[in-house]
Amino acid sequence: MASGSGTRSMESRTGRTKQRYNSKGERLVAGVVPLTEDRMYVLLIQSTRRKGWVLPKGGWESDEECTEAAEREAWEEAGVSIQIDYDLGDIVDSRPPKKVSKDAPKSLYRFYEATVLREETEWPEKHKRERQWFTYSQAKEALAARPELTEALDLSTIHKI
């Protein structure tokens, strides 16, 4: 969403009725690698399902473009307004099936590198998630159990120090 485009709804989307899947049955997920303007830090959020940190991401829905889904997830989960800079491409969820819920199909992630323009004090999932800035090496360690997320981080232009 362009800056200055008005107020956002504070409601998070719920459910998967509009969820997109590809021909292989993979759930299509949009995500962002939200960076500071100087590319020194990445913003991670606490996972709601398990302990630890993740990148903002979520289902790409049938009534939006993938970039819109990525922007929406950044807002809902991290409370940030972003500018998408690069399409980092598709990343397949490589976790073994037992790590992914038996009911849920594998996911195909489309990540975007983005510059954080604004951090809001109130956002839809504030009560569920903390957010924190990490250096590359801190983020790499924090995301170590999630190869699809470390791959997105590695594809970004963050300063790798």
GITAZI-V360942 format. One record per helix or strand of 3 or more residues. SS is the DSSP state (A for helix, B for strand). FROM is the first residue (numbers start at 1). LEN is the number of residues. Records with the same first field share a line. If there is no record, write none. Layout:
BEGIN
SS->FROM-LEN  FROM-LEN
END
This chain:
BEGIN
B->27-9  42-5  57-3  80-13  107-13  131-4
A->66-13  97-3  136-7  147-9
END
